[in-house]
Amino acid sequence: MTINLENRREIDFGLIKNATGKHPRTFTELLHITKLSRKTLNLRLQELCKERVLIKYDGGYRLNGSLQIEDKGKDFVKGFSNGFHNKKLRTGLMLIAFMITFSTSGYVLAKFLTPPQQYIETQPAILGNFTMSLYINNVKDLYAWQAVIIFNSSELKVLEVLPGVFLNVSYPYFVSATDVIDNGIFLGGTLCGNVPGANGSGELATVTFGYFVDNYEEPTLALKQGFLETEIVDSTGSPIVLNESTMPTFTPLQK
């Protein structure tokens, strides 16, 4: 990910919030933990205190205890669309909000989702790879979506996930996670702001898998797995009915 000024600011905020999440930290402690310059750290602390994300406590700084995780996620999602303001978000969309809010950079998210090195070393050799396409058909006013993909992790491994061109969004408005469900990957994407949804058909995402065995079972799209569901939402925040016409498909990418 290209690091611009806004990304750098959000990364700095993430470092500070992570450092102060469990107990208060002094300015000197934050200097050592975040590796930020004295001037930059001072500016970031002033901003976070002004927004009441941090509060000064006993000579140090700590996260404001009144800001609960669920509230943060909801506040972030409010920026997606005015239509979401007074509507109850579904579980999966709240998960997207949680991931966006607390994974302040692509690097942090990737690091969080990467298995320990020991696990990587004990995996069998990857014999080859293939790419699957998540495609939406004949949809009207698509604003946000989420999908649950199921696969056998003893046979397959996710190598790369890329957003499709239909909504034309990228991180943080496109997310993926392989550690929220067993033998599966959770994908999601959303537009941002008071804009109309997309109409027609197009690619939502592509997923490249590596395979450990030649006779692997192909990944499939699941309507529901655990507490997660495959779902599409319009610009008013209302679910779009999934039927034979609008149901997303997950098939091998045609080369």
Secondary structure, DSSP 8 states (H G I E B T S, - for coil): ----HHHHHHHHHHHHHHHTSSS-B-HHHHHHHH---HHHHHHHHHHHHHTTSEEEETTEEEE-TT--HHHHHHHHHTTT-GGGTTS---HHHHHHHHHHHH--SHHHHHHHHS--HHHHHHS----EEEEEEEEEEEEEEEEEEEEEEE--TTTEEEEEEEE-SSS---TTSEEEESSSSTTEEEEEEE--SS---EEEEEEEEEEEEEESSTT----EEESEETTEE-EEEETTS-B----TTT--EEEE---
